[in-house]
Amino acid sequence: MKPIVFSVREINQMAGGSSYIVGHMAEVELTSDLGIEISVESTQPVGVDADFVKFAIGHTRGGFAIILEPLSLGAKVRLSQLLLHEVDYKRSKQEVYSARGLAEALLQHVGREHAVEKFLMDIEDAEATGVYAGTLEDLAAGLSATI
């Protein structure tokens, strides 16, 4: 299967602590083995503390797991241009927007673009409630033939 490539870029800078910055390019190779391996090729800015990068990798993996675990899939992921801001980095936003980006890319990959909006609304509900209650049926049906 050809790797799925997509980017995530969400920037909301406001006064009062509600700012966040999330961004990365991802190349995802789906696997039938469970687990999500993530490597980082580059960060923005260059030279970010290695512990901060590991921290962000964990949150990105958490977002991808929201999508992949219910499908019994794993992935090998290469991230580049991982945008890390010491003040405006938000763990929850990194997870949600990573999940959202992967979901949209997978749905488009399997020709289920019509399901993207509902799926993204489900993810927004999950962000608000902390509980993911959406269905992955369209995604699972399309991916089962490609892996």
N, C-alpha and C positions, 0 to 999 in steps of 0.2 A: 504494500500500500504506500502510495506517495505521501510524504509528510504533509501535514496541514499547517499552513503558515498564517499567522494573524498578528495584529498589533492591538494593544490596549493603551489608550491615552485618555485619562480623565483628570482634569485639573480644576479645582475649585478653591480659589484663594480669597478669603474674606477675613475681616476682623472678628475677633471674639472666639477664636479657637476651633471654629468649624471648618477650617481649611483642610484640604487633602490633595495629594498628588499621587497618581498611580500611572505607571507607564512601562511598557516593555514590548519587545517583539518576541514572538514565540514560534518555534518550529517544533511541532509535536508529531511523534511517531507512535501511533497506538500499538499496544501489545496485548496479547491474551494473558500474559503474566500480570498478576496483581502487583501493585507498587508503582510509584511515580518517581522516576529518577530525573533530577533537574541539574543541569550545569549552566553556569553563567559565563558568557563569552565577553560581555562588556557591561559597564555600569555608567550612569550619568549622575553625578560627575565621576570622572575617572579617579581611582584611588580611594574609593569608599572603604571604610573599615570592614575587614573580613567578617567580623561578628555581625555587623549590620546586614551584610549580604546574606549570611546564613539565616538570620532572623527573617528576612524578606522571602528567602527561598521556602522556608517553612510555611509562611502564609500563602504564598502562591500555590504550593503543593496542596494546602488545605482547600483552596478554591477549586483547583482542578479535581480534587477528590470528590467534591460535591457532585460533579458531573460524572466522573468515571466509575466510582465505586458502585453505584446502583446498576451500572451496565456490565459489571464484572470485567472491567478493562483496566489496564495499566498504561503507562506511557513513558517514553524517553523524550525529554524536553530540553531544548536548547534555548536559553533566554539571551537576548542581547539588548543593549540600550536600556537596561533595567534602571529606571528612574527612582533614585532614593534621596529623599529630602529629610534631613535630621529633624526638622520641626514639623513639617506637614505630612509625614508618613503616618498612615493610619492602618493598623492591622486589619480591621474589618473591611475597609475599602479595598485593600490589596486582595483579600480573599474574594469578595463579591465581584469586583471587576475582572479578576482573573477567571472566575467561574463563568461570568457573563460572556467574556470574549471567547472562551473555549466553546461554550454552548452554541453561540451564534455561528462560529466557524464550522463546527460539526454539523449543525443543521443545514447550513448552506452546502457543505460537502456532500451530504446525502440527498440533496434536492428537496429538502423540507423547509424551504424558506418561509412558507406560510405559518410554520409553527414557531418561528423565532419570536414574534411579539408576545404571544402567550407565555412562552417559556421565560422570556425576560421579565415579564410581569410577575411570574411565579418566584423568580429569584429576588425581585424587589420585595415581595411579600416576605420571603425568607429573611431578608436583611432586617426588615422591620420587626418580625416576630421571633427570629432566631430558629424557626422551624421550617425546613424545606418540605412542602407538601405537593409540589408539582409532579406531573407525570413525565416519564422519559420514553414513552412508548414510540413516538415518531422517531426519536433518535435511535433507540435500540433496533427498531425494525430496519432502518436504513443502514445502520452500521453492521448488522449481523452478516450481511452479504459481502461486506468489503474486508473483513478481517479473517 
